[in-house]
């Protein structure tokens, strides 16, 4: 789109509307961001879908609801001006709701970072055996951390390679574990769990040094420690591995309904947010590596 149209709009806001300098600068920043994202030549080529995609992009960048609402207001004003000044026949911002408490895209890490994180526990120690099994199982199944620490011995079926978990709303689901997680779990069961119990008895799959079941808080601290030793930047939590599990499956072509079933989502719209993560990652890769990106 011609840069002159934006310049004319900003002049209109300054002269006709009398907006303050700081407000004009905010409009200019927001609209430059918008036009860079849209990349079309004519105002009438912009569709409602383009504007919605731009708003989703703002969400993926972590923009606050208030900042996104301000940005949408600038875009709306720009398109109304284009119509009033007869540069466009349609307004693509019609019927687009102002963001109110929208969901930010879930935090994920790359597969390479996941592998680095999973290498941190020392399998030569009892705690390392346990933590290795917990991390591998978390990434292999996408369980919630409460579901992971709540697992009982009877929930695991190593012969058939799946576990049964009681999720939200007391809904039971079966989730495949994968060979790597099963191998780590077998090593823990054979050499770690019995030693941690020290003759005590417990139904819990994962045992603490106090011979009790692990808690969410305990595991949270463990994963934080491994995130530091791995050198991965950013705030890593057990939920990061759940998000990464879903995103990496979809990146590699998994069916959305299958991922929904493994995550235990009752509504597929909750799972669909991970498809947006995948699209945003592809967009960044394209921009970084394509010669005309």
Buried (B, 14 or more C-beta within 10 A) or exposed (E): BEEEBBEBBBEBBBEEEEBEEEBBEBBBEBBEBBBEBBEEEEBEEBEBEBBBBBBBBBBBEEBEBEBBBBBBBBBBBBBBBBBEEEBBEBBBBEEBEEBEEBEEBBBBBEBEBBEBBBBBBEBEEBBBBBBBBBBBBBBBBBBBBBBBBBBBEEBBEEEEEBBBBBBEEEEEBEBEBBEEBBBBBEBBBEEBBBEBBEEEEBEBBBBBEEBBBBBBEBBBEBBEEBBEEBEBEEEBBBBBBBBBBBBBBBBEEBEBEEBBBBBBBEEEEEBBBBBBBBBBBEBEEEEEEEEEE
